[in-house]
Amino acid sequence: MMNNIGQIERHSQNRIVKLFKEQLGYTYYGNWEDREKNSNIEESYLGSYLLKQSYSVTVFSKAIYELKQVADSFSDDLYLKNKKIYAMLRYGVKVKEDVGTNYITVQVIDWKNWANNDFAIAEEVTIKGNRDKRPDIVVYVNGIALGVLELKRGMIDLAEGIRQNITNQQDGFIQSFFATVQFVMAGNDTQGLRYGTIQTKEKYFLNWKEDELDNTELKIDKYLKKLCNKERFLDVIYNCVLFDAGVKKLPRPHQYFALKASQERIHKKEGGIIWHTQGSGKSIMMVMLAKWILENNANARVIILTDRTELDKQIERVFNDAGEPIKRTGSGRELLQQLTQPLPRLLCSLVHKFGKKSEDNFEDFITELEENPVQTIGELYVFVDECHRTQSGKLHLVMKTMLQNAIFVGFTGTPLLKQDKKTTLEVFGSYIHTYKFNEAVEDEVVKDLVYEGRDIDQKLSSPAKVDAWFEAKTKGLNDFQRSELKKKWGTMQNVLSSRSRMEKVVSDILFDFSTKPRLSSEKGNALLVASSIYEACKYFELFNRTELKGKCAVITSYNPATRDITTEDTGANTETDKEYIYKIYSDLLEKVSANANQTKTETYEDNAKAKFRDEPANMKLLIVVSKLLTGFDAPPCTYLYIDKFMQDHTLFQAICRVNRLDTDDKTFGYIVDYKNLFENVSDAINVYTSELDTETFNQEDCEVLLKDRLKMGRERLDNALEELEMICEPVAPPKGQLQYFHYFCGNSELESDLKEREPQRTALYKGTVTFIRAYANIVADMEEAGYNEKECTHIKNRLDFYLKLREEIRIHSGETLDLKTYEADMRHLIDHYIQAEESTIVSPFGDIPLLDLIVNSGISEAINSLPTGIKSNQQAVAETIENNVRQKIIRDHLIDPAFFEEMSTLLTAIIHERKNQALSYGDYLVKIASLTKKVNEGKKDDVPKILTTQSQRALYNNLNQDAELAMACDEAVLYSKQDNFRGDLVKERNIKKALFGLLNNDGEVERIFQIIVNQKEY
C-alpha cells in the first residue's frame, strides 16, 4: 500500500478484477477490448445456462431471440426498452416451442436460488455503436449485462466516471447496450463508490452506507463487496427496482435495510413502526413493501391509510406512477364494501373514514364492533402514514376492533413523543427501522435547515385616544357589561394592530424576494403559514397589491358557500370576518373554471400547487394555515415563514417542507420565525428530545439540526477561506505570480502538465465559488456575526485576491470556465455587494474571447484588457495568448485536421523563436497576431475564393488542396445527406456511397466522412 499514492487507473482495475474473482466468486470472462461483437446479451453464455436448466434448444433460442428483439429495438427510447427488458428478466420470457403448443415461460435468471446463476465480469468491453465505447468492467448474470462500472484513478474525481456513464447512454454513443443494465456505477480509490441506474442524473447517484466502523480497506472495495454480493445484487434488482413516472429508481441504503427488516417482521406476522425522516422517501418505501407482500402472499391485501386528503392523493399518485394500480376509496361505506370483496388487493383511504363517535357512546360503539366484526376477505396488512397522528379520538381502537386480524405497519417522519408513544406502540408495535433527520442530512438525502427568528414589535399609536374612545362608547353600561366588552376589545385590539404588523411582515418577505439568492433568482419559492383563514386572506390581499400579484395563492380548508354569510349582516358599515373571507375567495375564484369532478376551489388549489412545484418563477408564494404542511413535496420550496403558533410534530412536519433536494444552488432550507417558537437552537432540539423515553432513545437519536443563521454563516465563511488557503499553501515562496502559475499550470506549453495539474485548478475554482457564496450570504451582517472591522477588511481583501488569482490561472491555462453554474451567485454578489469597478474581476473580457479581441480590436487593446498581474509581464502576456491559441487549435482540430495541424506547427515555431530570443517583443506580437487571425477564422489568406464556406475549405485542406475535388465532394454531400444523418447507419451509407464515386478508396471515404460529420454546415 506504500506505493499506491497516485497510481494509474490500470492498477486499481487489476485489483478490482481480482476482488470480483477471488472474494465475490465471479467468473472472469476476460479482457474484451479486441473481441468482436460484444453484446449486452451474450448468446453463448446465456444459451449454456438455459441448457443446464433443461430448456430445449428450440425454446431457449426463441427466448434469446425475444430478448434481443426488445434490446435492439429502434422504436423505443432507453427507458421503455429497459422497462420491457426488466419485466422479461423478472417474470420470464414467454415462448411457444411449436405452433399450436402452449406458452412456456423461460426464466433467464433464477431469482429464488441465487447460487443457481452464473455470475461473471469482463473488462475493457468494446461496444460498437454510433461512437464506439469501452466500459471498464461489465457485470454479467447468465451472460446478460446487468451492471456497468467505470473506474478512475484516485486523483480524478469519480464524477468523471459518472459523467462518462451518462454520456455512454446517449443516442450518439452506445445507448442500446444499457437496455439490460440495472446498476450503473462509478468509483475510485480516494472517494469510493457511487451507484445509480439508467438515466440517473449525476446529482442523484447514491453512496451505499453500511458497517461504517469498518475501515480496514478502501471504500470502493468495501462497497463493491456489499453491493455486488451475488445474493444482494439479485435481491436489490428483484425487490427494489421501481419505474416511477418515467424515472427508474434504485433504493437508498436506508430503504433497502428497512425493507429487509420489514420482511423479517412480516414473516413473523408482526407489525411495527418505520421512522424515516421527512423527505427520505417513505412513499417509495411503502411501494416496495406493498409490492413484496402482495407478490409473496397470494392471500394478502394491503390498505394504506392517511389522515390528509393531500397525502391520500400523493399515495395514489406514487403507486400508480410506479406501475402498482391502487384503488382510492371515496367514502367509509365504499372502503368497508371493498374489504368484504376479494379485489382490489391494494387500496388507499383517509383514516377518518373508519367513522367518528362521540365520547358519550364510544364504549358502546366499540362493543358493537367487537360483536359484529367486518367480514373482511384476505390477510390484511394496514399501512398507516404519519401513524402518531391517528391516535386522537381513540381512532386506534376503532381500527384494531374493525380489522381484528390485520397486521399494522406505521410510518412516521418524526420521533414519537411521550403523549403519542403508548397508544402508538399498542397499535403498531416497536420500531422496525429508523432513519433520522441528522442521518438524512449527513447522507445528503435532504437539505439541512437554517433557523432565523424575527421579531416585529406591536404597539398602538395612541393608547390614550383608544381609552377615551372606549369610555365614550361604554357610557351607560354596568361593570359586568364593561368587563365583557373589555374582553372583546382585547381581541379587537389584536385585530386592529395586526394589520400594521402584517404589512411589516409582507414588506419583510418582499425584501427577501429581492435580496435572497434562491428567491431573487426565481429558482426557489416560499410558504407563509398564517394563524387563521382570516389572516391568510389578509396576507393574500396585501401581497396582491405588490409585484407578487398573480404569483401568490392562498390555500386553506375554506370553500365558499352562500350559507356562510346569510346570518352575518350586522347592519354596520364593516365586514365581519366571514364576510371578508367569503369576498376574498369569491373574487379569486371568479374566473376559475372547475375541472371535472372538482369544485372551483379544488381546481384553483391544484393549479396553484402544480405551478408552485413546477414553475417557481410563476408561483412564488403559497399562503397556508394547516393544509400543505404535511405530505406536500415541492423541491423548489426554500423558505418557510411561520406566523402561527405550532409545536412538536406539527412544527417539525411544517419545517421539513423546505428540506427537499433541488438544483445545486439550494444549499439549505430556511425557517423564518415571526412567533418566537424557538428562543435558541437548543430549545428547538428539546422539542424533539426532552419527552422521549430515555430508556429507549438517546437525545442525539432524534437531533433536529436547525442552525442559527449568523453562526452558520460565519462558520461557512471561515471554513471556505481556510479551505482556499490550504489549497494554495503548497505554492512555493515567495508566492508570486510565477509560483502560482507553476503550481496550478506547470509548464503551460505542455498539455501533459496542464492535464496533470487539472485537479489543483478545479479545486481552486470550486473553492473560490464556495467562498463567494459564503461571503454573499453574510456580508450584510458581518458585524452581527462577530467580525470586527479589521477582520471584515481582511476577508474582503482575500476575496478580491482569490477572484483575481482564479481569473489569471484560468486565462494563463487557456481554459474557459463555465460560469453558468455560478451565474446566479455571482450576479447576486455583483448586484448587492461589489462595487461597479470591481465587477471586471469576474470576467475581464466580458463575453468576448481573447482571440476575438485580438482579431477585432488589435493586439494592443487585447493585452490592455488582461488583468494587471498578467499584462505587466511580457512573458505572462505571451504565454496567455499562446495558451488560448493552442486551446482553439485543440478544440477545433477535428473540423479541419490538416489546417489546424499546420497552425500547431507554426505556433510551436513562433514559441521556439520567442524563447530563443530570435524575435523582438514587437515582432513576436505581429507574428502571433497574424497566426491568431488565421486560427480564429479557420482559414489562410491564400485559399481560393471559390471556396466560400468553412466546409469547402476543410475539404480543400484535407484533399491535397484540390479545389475542384473539394467542391465536388461538397456538392455530393449536400445532394445525398438527409436530416439527422449522424448516427443513422443507413443515412451515413448514402453519403459514403456518394463520396466513393469521387474518391474510389474506402479508407479515404472514412477519413473524409469523419471531417464531414464535424462540420456544422452539414
N, C-alpha and C positions, 0 to 999 in steps of 0.2 A: 504493500500500500504506500510505501515511502515515495515511490517513483510515479505515482498516479496523477500528481498535480499537472493540469494542462494536457492530459493525454488526448490523443486523437480519437475521433469517433469510432474508428475501427476496433480499438482496444475494448471500448465499452461494449460494442456489439458482440465481440467474441465472448465476453463474459456473460452477456445476457443469453446468447445462444446456448452456452454451457449450462446456465441456470435452467432453461427450459428442458434441456435434455436430461440433466443429472438430478435436479431437485424436483422438477414438476413432472418428469416422466414422459415428456413429449418425444415422439419420433422426429428425427431430423431429415427432412426431405432433401436438403442440400442448398447450395448456392445456385439460384436460378437466373443469374444475370444474363447468361448467354443461352439459356434454354428457350426453345421455340414454343410458341402457343401457350404461354402460361395463362391460366384461367381462374376465375373465382369458383368454378365448378370443375374440379379435376376428375374427368370421367373415369380414368383407370382406377384411381383410389376409391372413388365412390362406388363404382361397379364391384370392385373387390370386396368392399364392406357389405354391400347388399347381397352379394352371392353367399357370404358367410351367414346371412340372416335367412337363408333358404328361399329367397325370391328367385324365380326363374329368370333366365337371361332376357327373355322377351318382356317380362313385367318390369324388371328394373331398368332396362334400356328405354322403355316408354316413360318411366318416371323421370329419368335423367333428361330425356328429351323435353318433357313438360317443364321441368325446372329451367332448362336453358332457354326455352322459348320465352318465358317471362323475363329472365335475367337479361336477355339480349334484345328485348323489345325496344323499338324506337318510338312507339306510340305513347308510352307512359313516361312521366318525369321520374326522377330518382325516388322521391318519397313514395309514390304509388307503387313503383316496381318493388321497392324494399318491403313495403307493407304486404304485397301479394306473396313475395318470397317467404317472408316471416310466417305467414299463415300456412304455407306449404311445409315449411320446416317444422312448425309446431304441431300441426294437425295431420300431416301426412299428405302424400300426393295420390290422388285418385286416378287409377288407370284401368282399362279393360285388357285382359290378356288376348281375347279374340272377340270378334264381332258377335254380339248376342249373349256374351257372358256377363256376369255381374261385375260391378266395380270392385277392385282390390285397392285398399289403402296401403301405400308403401311408406313406411316410417323411415325417413332417411337419417333420423337421429333418434337414438333410444334415450328418451328423457328420464324414464323411470330407473333404468340401470345404467348410470353414467359410465361405469367401468367397461361397458359393452361397446364403447365407441373408440374410434381410432383418432387420437389427438396428435397433431404434428405441427411443425413450423417449417417455413422455408425463408431464406433471406435473399435480399437483393433480387426481389421478384420483378423482373422486367415485364411491364404490361404494355401492349401495343394499343394505342388509342389515337385520338386526333393529334395528341402530342404524347410520345412515349414517356412513361414514368416508372420509377423503380422503388416501391416501398421497401423500407429496411427489413422489416420482419412481418410476415403474414401468418396468422394462426388459423390452422385448418382443423375441422372436425369432420371425419369421414370424407376428406377431400373437398369440403366446402369451406370457402374463406369466410370466417366469422369475426376475425379481428385483424386490425392493421396497427402496427406500432412504428412510429418514426422516432429515431434516436438522434440526439445532438450531443456534441462534445460539451464538457462541463462549463466551458467559457461562453457558450452560445445559449441564449435564453431559450427554454423549451417552447416558448410561444412561437418560435420559428417553426418547430415541428408541428404545432397545432395548425399554423397557417399553411404549412405545406400540405397537410391532410385536407384542409378546406379547399385549397386550390385544386388538388387532385380530383376532388368530387365535382368540379365544374365541367360543363359540357365540352369545353375546349380541351380537356385532358382525358382522364380515364374514368369518367363518371360511371360507366356501366359496370366496372369492376366492383363498385360499392353496393351493387344491388343485393348482395347476400350478406354484407358486413353488418355486424351488430355492435361491436366495440371499435371505437376509433381512439387510439392512444398516442401520447407523445411523452417523452421523458429525457432526462439527462442525469448525470451523476451528482450534480450540485442541487438541483431543485426537486428531483424525484419524478413522480408520475402523475399525469392528469388524463382523464378519460371523458369521452362523450360518445355520441353515436352519429349516424349520418346527418349532415346539415346542422349539427350543433354549432352555434355561434361561438366565437373564441371566448367571450367573457363567461359563457355558461359551461365550459369544460370544468370538470369536478376533480377534487382531490379525494382519494379514499382515506379513511381515518379509522385506525384500529390498532390496538396494542401500542398506544403512544409511548409507553415507558420503555419499550424495546428499542434500543438504539445501537444494536450490535452490527448493523450492516447499512449499506447505502439505502436510502429511501426508495429508490426505483426498484432495487432488488426485493426489498421487503414487500412492497405493494404489488409488484408483479406476481409474487408468490401468493398473495392474498386473492387478487382478482382473477388470476389465471389458474388457480387451483381447479382441477378438472371438474369436480362436483359443483363448486360455487360458480364457475364460469357458465355452466349449463343452467344452473338454478336461477341466476340473475336473468339470463336470456329468456327462460321459460316463464318465470313468475313475475318479472318486474319490468318488462318492456311495455311501454304504452305508446300508442299512436293517438296523439291528443290534438285534434283540430288542425291537422297539417304540420304538427311538430312531433317528431319522435323523441321519446324521453327514456332515460335510464334512471334508476333510483340513486338518490344521495345515500351515503352510508347509513345515516340515522333512519332513513325509511326502510332500507334493507333489513337492518337489525331489528327494527320494530316489527316488520313482517314476520321474521323468524321467531321472535318472542311471542307474537300473537298466535302463530301456528301451533306452537307448543301448548299455549293456554287453551286454544280451541280443541286440540286433541284430547285434552282432559275435561272437556265440556265445561270450561270455566270462562268467565268474563274478566273484565278488568278495565283499567284506565290507561290511555295513551296520552301523555302530556308532551305535546310538541308545540313549541312556542309559536306565536303569531307569525305568519308569513313563511313557515318552513315546509309547507306542502301537505297539510292534513287531508285535504280533499283528495290528492293523488294517493295518499296512504290508504284512504277509505276504498278507493277504486281497486287497488292491488289486493287488499284483504278480502273485499267482497268477491272479487273475481276468483280468488283462490278457494274461498269457502264454497261457492256455487259449483266450481269445477270438481272439487274433491268430495262433495256430498250431494248426491243426486236428489236427496230429500230436503235439502236446505233451502231456506228463503231468507233474504236479507232486507230489513227495513231500516231506513235512515231517517232519523228524526232530528229536526232543528226547531228553534223557537223564534226564528225571524223569517219573514217572507223572503227577504233578500238572500238569506242563507239557503233556504229551500230552493230558490231559483238557481243559485250558484251550484248546488249539489247536482241538480238535474242537468245543468249545462255541462259540468265537468264529466259526468258519467256518459252522457250522450256523445260528447266530443271524443271520449276515449273508446268509443265503439261498444259501450255496455248500455244498451237501452234500459231506461228506468221509467217506471210509472209514477207520476206525481199525482197524488190524490187531491180532490177538490174539496172534500168535506170529511168529517168524522165518520159519517154513515158509510161513505164510499170506502174509507180505509178499512173499516170492520168487515164490510162486504167482501173486499178483496182478500182479506185474511182467511175467509171461510172457503175460498176457492184455490185450486192448485196453482193457478197462474194469475198475474205475472210473479216471477220469483224475486224480482228486485223492485222495491217500492221506496218512495220518499214522501214524507208528510210533515206538516207542522205539529209540534208536540202537543200544543193545546187542543188539538182535535181529539184527544183522549177524553175531553169533557171536563167541565168545571162544576163543582157543587159547593154550596155554602158550608161554612163551618158547622152550622146547626144540624145538618143531616148528613155530614160527611161519613160518620161511622156507619150509618145505615146504608149509605151508598156502597161502601167497601164490602159490607156484609152481603149485599145484594149481588155484587160482582163475584164474590167468592162462591156463592151458592149457584150462580148461573154464569160460569166462565165462558168466554168466547171460544167457540169450537173451531179453532184455527187448524189449517192443514199444513203439514210440513214441519220441519225443525226450524224454529225462528231464531235468527241472530239479529239483534237490535243494536244499531249504531246510533248513539246519541251525541250530536255535536254540541260543544260547549256544555258538557254534561253537568257542570256545577250549577248552572242556572235553572235546571229542570226541577230542583228540589222544592222551590217555594210552592205554597199551597198544597203540600203533601202529594204533589204530582207523581213523585217516585213511587208512592204506594199504589196509586191508580195503575201505573204502568205494570208494576210487578203483579198486581192482582189480575189485571185483564190478560196479561200474557204470562201465565204462570210457569210455563215450561221454556220460556225464551232465555237465551244467553245474551246478556247485555255487555256491550263494549262502549265505554265512554271515551270521547275525545275532548281534550281541552287545550287551550293555548296558554293557560295561566295556572299557577300553583293553586292547590286547594287551601283556602284559608279555614281557620278553625270552625267558623259558623257553618261552612258547607261540608266539612270533611266527614263528619259522622254519617250523615244521610247519604252522601255520595258513595262512600265506601260500602254502605249497606246495599246499595243497588248494584254497583259495578264490581266491587272487589278491589284488590290492591292494584298498584301501578304495574302495567305490563312493560312499558318503556318510557323513558323520559329524554327529552331533548330541550334544554333550557335556553333562555334568551342569550345568555353570555356565550354559550356554545355556538349558537347560530351566528352571532356577530363575529366570533373568532373564525368560524368556517366560511365567512362571507356569504352566508345564505340570506341574511337580512342586513340592513344598514343599522349602524349604531345610532343612538338618539342623543341629541343635544338639547338641553333644557335651559330655558330663559324665562325668568319671572319678570313681568312688567306691571307697574303699579300706576293706576290713573286715579288721582285724588278726586273725591266728590265733595262739593260744598255748595250751599245755597248762596246766591249772590247777595241777598238782603234778608237775613233771618228776621230782623225787626219788622219789616213790611209784611212778611209772611204771617208773623204772630198777630199783627194788627188786623190783617185781613181775616184771620181765623176768629178773633174776638168779635169783629163786626158781624160775621156770618153766623155766630152761635149765640147771639143775644136772645134771651127768652128760653133757652134750653136749660134743663136742670143738670145737676152734676153728672148723673148717670149717663144722660144723653151726650153731654160734652165728652165724657170719658170714652164712650163707644165711638163717637165721631173722631176723637183723637187717634184711636187705633186705626181707623180707616184712613185718616190723614197721614199717618206714618207711612202707610203703603203708597198713598198718593205722592208723598214727598219723594219716595224712591223712584216712582214713575216719572215725575216731573224732572228730577235731577238726572235720570238715566239717559235722557236724550242727549244732553250735553256730553255725558260720559261716552255714550255710544258714538257720537260724532268724532270724539277723540280717538276711539278705537278704530273707526273707519279710516281716519287720517293716518294713524299709525300703520295700519295694514297697507294702505296705498303707498306709503313711503317705502315699505319693504318691497312692494312690487316694482318700484323704481330703482332700488339700490341693491337688493339681494341677487347674487348671480343667477341662481336657478329660476327665480321669479322674473327678473328683468330680461333674461334670455328667452322667456316663454317656453322653455322646455319643461318647467315644473309648475305645479299649481298648489292650491291650498284648500283646507277645510276650516270653517269657522263654526264652533259649537256654541249655540246660544242657549240661554236658560229656559226659554219658553217659546211657544209658537208665535206669540205676540212679538217678542223681541226679535225672533228670526225674521218676521215680516218687516219690522222696523229697520233692521240691518239691510234687508233686501232693498227697501225703498231708498235708504241712504246711499247704498252702493250704486243704485241705478241712476243717481244724479252725477256720477263720476265717469271717468274713462272706462270703468268696468261694466257700463251699461251694455246689456246683450251678451256679456261674457261672465255673468254670475247667475246662479239659480238658487232657489230655496226649496229644500226637500224636508218635509215633516210628515207627521201622521195625519195631517188635516186634509179633508176632501170636502170642498164647499157644497153646502146644501141650503136651500132657502129656509128650511126649518131652523137653521142656526140663528137667524136674525129676526124671526117673526115676533119674538117677545122682547126684543132688545130696544125698541124705540122708547126713549125716556122723555121725549118732548124737548130735551135740551139741545143746544146747538153743537154738542160734541159727540163724537163717536164712542161707543163702548168698545172694549177690546174685541169682542166677537164681530162687531160690525166692521172694525178696521181690518181684521184678518180676512173676513169674507170679501171685502172690497179688493184687497191686495191680490187674493187668489183669483177672483173673478176677472180682474184686469189682465193678469199674466196668462190666464187660460183662454182668453177671448179668441185668439187666433189659432188655437191648437185644434187640430183635427184628430179625434180619437182613433187609435188603431183598433183592429178587430178584437173583440173580447176584452177591451180595456176601457177604463174611464179616461177622461181628458187628463186628469191628474196623473194617472199611471203612465200615460203616453208622454206627458211633459217630463216626468221624472226619469223615465227610461232613456229619453233622448238626451237629457242633461247628463246622466251618468255615463252614457256611451261617449259623449263629447269629452267629458272630463277624463275618461280613460284613454281615449284615442287621439284627441285634439286639444292638448293642454293650452295651446295659444288661443283657442276659441272658447274654452270654458275654464276660466282661471280660478274661480272661487265657487264652492258649494257651501251654502249656509244651512246647517242642520241643527236638530235638537237631540234626537236619540237615534234616528234612522241613519244607516250607513256607518255607524260606529263599530259594528261587528260584521264580518262576512263580506265586506266591500273592499276589493283589491284593485287599486289603481296605481301602477308603478310611478307615474309622473308626480303623484301627490307627495310633496316635500315638506310643507309647513302645516301644522295643526295649531290653530288659535283657539284657546279654551276660555270661554266666558260663561262657564257654568260649573257649579259645584259637583264634583264627581269623586269617587273613591274606589279603592280596591279593584275588583275585576273590571268594572265598567270603565274606569280610568285607564287601566292597562290595555284593555281592548282598543280604546279610542286612540291612545298614543301610538299603537302599532299600525295605525292606518298609514303612517308615513315612513315605515321601515322597509318597504318593498324595493327590490333591486330595479334599477332603471339604467339610463345611459351613464357613461363614465363620470360625467360632471356631477352626478348625485353622490355626494360623499357621506352625508348624514341625513337623518330625518330630524326636523326641528320642531320642538314643542314650545310654543309661546303661551305663557300662562298669565291671564289677567285676574285670576281669582285667588292667587297666593295659595295654591293647592300644595305646593312643596316649599317649605321655608328654606331648605337646602337639599343637597343631594342625599345626605344620609336619611332625611325624613322620607324621601321618595323610596329608598330601599326598604325602610322599615315597614312601609305599607304592605310589602310582599314577603316580609320575613318574620316580623315580630309575632304574628299569630299562628305561625306554623308549629306543628308538633315537633319540638326539638329532639325528641327521641328518634324520629324518623328522618328529619332533614337537618342539614347544616345551613346556616344563614347564607353562605355563598352558593348553595344549590339553586336558589332562585333569584340571584342578584340581577337587579334591573340597572343597566348601565346608562342611566341618564347623566349627562355630563354638564357641569357648569360651563356656560358658553365662553366666558373670558378665560377661565382656567384651561379649558380645552384648546382655545385659540392660541394662548401663549405657548402651551406645550407643543402644538403642531408647528408653530413658527420657530421655536428654539430647536426642535428636532430637525426641521428642514434645513436650517442654516448649518447645524452641526454636521448633517449628512453631506452637504456640499463641501464643507471644509475638509471632511475626511476624504472625499473623492479627489480633491486637489492636493491633499497632504503629500503624496509621493512625488510631486513635481520638484525637480532639483533646484537648489539655490542658484541664483538669487531670486528665483521665481519671476523672471521677466518674461516678456512675450515669447522669446525664442524657446525658453524652457517649457512653457505651456504648449507651444506648437510641437516640440519634440515629444512630450509626454502623451498628448492626445492624438497626434498625427504621425509621429515618427518622421521618416523621410517622405514627405507628401508627394514626391515624384514617383514613389514606388507603390503600386497598387497593393502589393502584399503588406506593406507597412500600414497603409490606411485600413485594410481589412483586419489586420491583427489588433489594431487599437480601436476598432469599432465599439467594443463593449465599454471602454472608458468614455468615448464621446456620447454614447447613448445614455450612460449613467449621468453625465453632466447635463445633457438636455432635459432628461426626466427630472433630475434634482432641481434644476432651475425652475421648471414649471411648478413643481411642488412648493418651492419657496415663494413663487409669485402668488400662488393660490392662498397659501397660509398667510402671507402679508396682506393681501387684499381682504381677507376675511376679518382682520382685526385692526387694520391700520387706523380706522376711525376711533378706536377705543384703546389705543396703546397705553395711555396714561392710566385708565381704569384697570388695565390688565397688570399694572405694576411696573411698567417700564419708565425709567427716568429719562430726562432729555438727552443725556449722553448716549444711553442705550438706543434710543429711537434714532438718533443720528447715525450711530454705528450700523444699525440694521439697514437703514435706507442706503447708506454708502455701499454696504456689501451687496445689496440688491442691484444697485447701479453697476457695480463691478462684475457681477456674475452675468447680468444681461449683456454687457459689452463683451465679456470673455466668450460667452456662448456664440455670439454673432461672429467674432473673429475666428473662432475654431471652425464654425460652420462654413464660413466663406473660404478660409485657408484650405480646408479639406475638399472644397468643391461640392459639398453636399447641399441638397435643397431640403430643408426641414419642412415637413408637412405641418403647417401651422393650423390646419383645420381642427385638429383635436383640441387645441388650446385657445381657439379663436374667442370663445365666449369669455373665458377668464381674462385673456389679455385685453379684450375690448373693455371689460368691466374695470380693469386696473387703469387703463388709459383714460377712460371717461371720468372716473371719480377720483383718482389718487395721483396720477402722474402728470406733471406739467407738460404743456404742448411741446416745448423744445426737446424734452426727453423722449418723446414718442418715436423719434427717429431710431432709437436704440432697438426697437422691436424688429424693424425691417429696414435697414439703411437704404435699400433701393426701391422701397415701396413694392409695387407689383412688377417692376421691370428687371429682368435678369441682367447680370453684369455684361454678358456678351451683347445683348441688345443695346445696352448703354454705349458700349464701345463703338458699335456699328452706327447707331443713330445720332449720338451726341459727340462722338470723338473720344479718344483715349484720355485726354486731359480731364474732361468732365467726369468720366467714369472713375478715374483714380481719385478725383476730388470727392466723389460720393462714398468712398470707402471709409470705414471707421478710422478715427485719428491714429490709433495704435498701429494700423497697417500702412496707411498712406504716407506716414513719416519715414518709412523704412523701404528703400528701393528693392531690397531682396524680398521683403514680405509682399510688396506690390506684384513683383514678377511671379512669385510662387502662387499667389492668389489667382492671377489671371490664367496662368498655365494650368492650374488645377481645374478651373472652370471650363477651359477649352478641352482638357482631357476628359472631363466628365461628359461633355457634349459628344465627343468622339465615341466614347464607350457606349453611351446611351443610344446613339443613333446608328451604330455600326451596322446592324442588320439591314437597315434601309438601303444602304449603298456600300457594301463591303470594300470594293476597290477604291472608291473615293476616300473613305474615312481611313483606310489603311495608309493611303498616300499622305493624308493630313497628319496622321500619327507620326509618320516618318519625318515630315517637315518640322513638326513640333519638337521632336527629340533632337533634331539638328540645331534648332534655334536655342533650345535649353543648353545644349552642349557648347555652343558658341558663347552664350552668356556666362556660363560657369568658367570657361577658359579665358574670359575677358577679351574675346576676339571681337566683341562689339561694344561700342559706346552705349550708354543707357538710352540715349536718344535714338540711335539706330535700332537698338533692340525693340523699343516701343513701336517704331514704324513697322518692323517686320512682324511683330506679334499682332499688331492691329490688322495688318493685311491678312494674316492667317486666320485671325478671329472672324473677319468678314466672310472668308470662304467657308469656314466650318459652320458659321451660323446660318448662312444662306444655302449651304449644301451644294455649292457648285463653284467651279473655277471660272476665270474670266474668258478662257478660250473655248468654251463649249459652243458647238454650232447653234446658231439662232433658231434653226428649225425645231430644235428640242425645247418645247415651251413649258413642259411640266416636270415636276420632280421625278415622276415615274419614268418618263422618257430618258431623262438624264441618268437615272440609276441604271437603266438597261444599257445605255450607251457606254457608261463607265465599266460595266461588267461584261460587255460583249466586245472587248478589244477595240473600243471606241469606233465601232462600226455604226454610223448614224442611220444608214438605210435599214440594216437589220434591226436596230433598236426600234425604229418607227414601225417596222413590220410586226415585231413581237407585241408592241403596244396595241396596235390595231387588232391583232389576233386575240389578245386578252379581252379587250373591250367588246369584241364581237361574240366571244364564247362564254364569258363569265355570266353567272346568274347571281341574284341576291343571296347573301348569306352563304357564299360558296365555301368559306373557311370551315374546315372540319367535316364537310359533307363530301364523302369519297366520290360519289357519282359526279357531283358538280366540279370537283377538283380534276377528275379524269378528263372532263370535257376541255378544260383549259390546257392540261398537259398534252392532250391529243393535238390541239391546235398549235402548240409550241413545237411539238415533234415534227410537224410538217415543215417547220422552218429550220430547226436545229439538227434534226436527224441523229440525235445522240441522247440516250436515256439519262446518262449522268448529267449532261448539260441541261436537259429539261428539268431535272430535280433541283439543280443548283439555281437556275434562273427562277423556278417556281417559288423557292423559299424567299427570294428577293421580292417577287410579286406579292406574296402573302403579307409582307411587311409594308406595302405601300398603302397609305391612307386613301389615295385617289381611286383605288380599285375596290 
